[in-house]
């Protein structure tokens, strides 16, 4: 079976997502004591992210 050529770079995509989250955290720094608090809030903003986190053992008000 032949492999398909990827049309995107997974590592680059991950880095861009992390950069965007860090930039948003920096712009909202006064709202959150820590990066972890910010990430917890981001997870709870999305029903899908919260469901995935719950599926893998997280959940509740302390998402991460």
Secondary structure as the mmCIF struct_conf table of DSSP 4:
data_model
#
loop_
_struct_conf.conf_type_id
_struct_conf.id
_struct_conf.beg_label_comp_id
_struct_conf.beg_label_asym_id
_struct_conf.beg_label_seq_id
_struct_conf.end_label_comp_id
_struct_conf.end_label_asym_id
_struct_conf.end_label_seq_id
HELX_LH_PP_P HELX_LH_PP_P1 UNK A 2 UNK A 6
BEND BEND1 UNK A 7 UNK A 8
HELX_RH_AL_P HELX_RH_AL_P1 UNK A 10 UNK A 27
TURN_TY1_P TURN_TY1_P1 UNK A 28 UNK A 28
HELX_RH_3T_P HELX_RH_3T_P1 UNK A 29 UNK A 31
BEND BEND2 UNK A 33 UNK A 34
HELX_RH_AL_P HELX_RH_AL_P2 UNK A 35 UNK A 45
HELX_RH_AL_P HELX_RH_AL_P3 UNK A 47 UNK A 55
TURN_TY1_P TURN_TY1_P2 UNK A 56 UNK A 57
TURN_TY1_P TURN_TY1_P3 UNK A 60 UNK A 61
#
